[in-house]
Amino acid sequence: MKKEIRHESASFSRGQGSAVRNHRQSIRKAPPGEVLIRNRFVGIRGTDLHEYAYGPIFIPVEPHPFTKAQAPQILGHEFGGVVEAIGAGVTSVKAGDRVSVQPLIMPRVGDYYAERGLFHLSSELALAGLSWPWGGMAEYATLNEYNVQAIPDAMSDEEAALVEPTAVAVYACDRGDVKAGNSVFITGAGPIGQLTLLAARAAGAAQLFLSDLIRLISSGLLPAKKIVTKKITLDRAISQGFDALLAPGGEQIKILIDLAG
C-alpha cells in the first residue's frame, strides 16, 4: 500500500543560506535490504543548526558518490522509531520492532576499509540526515538494515534517540582512557558534555569537574550538577590558569576532555 508522507525538509542553495519548505514525498515500500521506520523522536544537533543557518556544509550540493543524495536534505541523524515494513532479505528486525538508528552509511564490501571492518573510515562515508535521502526530521525514513538496532522493552523511545550521541560520549571516554579512580575535567556542558560526564562516571571516575558559562552552570538546565564534584568559575580558572588545577596540591585532574564549542 502506498504511504503518503508529509515532512519538513531543509532546502539549501550554494552561498545563500537555507530555506525551509513543506514537502510531500511518497514511500511505496521498503527497498530490498532496507527498513521503513516511522520516526518517533529526533535530537537537534549543532550540526543541524549549522546546516540550517549557514549550510550547505556537509550536505552535498552534487550527488554524493555513494548514496547519490544531494540538497535539499531532510535533517536529523539522532533518532529512533518503529519498524513499519522490511525489504527483501532483512532478517534482524520485523514490523513493530522499536529501533534506534546508527546513521553512518558506507560501502560494506569492495572497499579498502570495509574489508578490514573499519567502515567509518571509508572515503565514501555518508550520514542519514546529511547525505542520505531520509533523516529523522520526517514522519518516516528508509534505512539500510545495518542502520537500525532493535531496542529492549525497558528503553524508551526518547532514549532510543539518545543512543547515537551517547555513543559519542562513551567513545570520548574510551579515547581518553578513563579508568576507575580517575579525576576527569570536562569543558563544555552541552548535551554531549553532560553525556560524557555520565559516561565517565559509569567508567568509574572518582571526581568529576565540568566547566561552561556561569549562566548555564547556575541554571536549572544542567541535570549534571547533581553528580559534579565541584564548580569552578571562569574567574578562578583564568586568574590561576588551568596549570594550577593540574599542579601538585591542586585539584589533581588526571584527564581533560574538551567538548566546548
Secondary structure, 3 states (H helix, E strand, C coil): CCEEEEEEEEEECCCCCEEEEEEEEEECCCCCCEEEEEEEEEECCHHHHHHHHHCCCCCCCCCCCCCCCCCCECCCCEEEEEEEEECCCCCCCCCCCEEEECCEECCCCCCCCHHHCCHHHCCCCEECCCCCCCCCCCCEEEEEHHHEEECCCCCCHHHHHCHHHHHHHHHHHHHCCCCCCCEEEEECCCHHHHHHHHHHHHCCCCEEEEECCHHHHCCCCCHHHHCCCEECCHHHHHHHHHHHHHCCCCCCCCEEEECCC
